[in-house]
Amino acid sequence: MIALYCCDNHETDDGGLACASGDAGVGLCADCAELLAYARLRLEKCRYGPEKPTCANCETHCYRPAMRERVREVMRYSGPRMIKHHPVLAVAHLVDGRKTPGGEAG
């Protein structure tokens, strides 16, 4: 989602649009690369592990407020476009959205 957002909205240092090369994080602008690294770190440290629900359904908000707002901005833009660019990931995200903390479906 971050790569899709960055590619469509940000420029690279050389003045071109930032576009991921297929490798998550490659070709991102500095701000989006920082956001991706932060998100990965927070996911790595998540107390729910692989059973983590989506952030909207989580009891524990582990992102700093400024980072949460940046993620919201990315998701507002990328969410509706995911079905076109990554239909399998879009469906998986919808399924994950039904999880609650502890892994039960809501």
Buried (B, 14 or more C-beta within 10 A) or exposed (E): BBBBBBBEBBEBEEEEEBBBEEEEBEBBBEEBBEBBEBBEEBBEEBEBEEEBBBBEBBEEEBBEEEBEEBBEEBBEBBBEBBBEEBEEEBEEBEEEBEBBBEEEEE
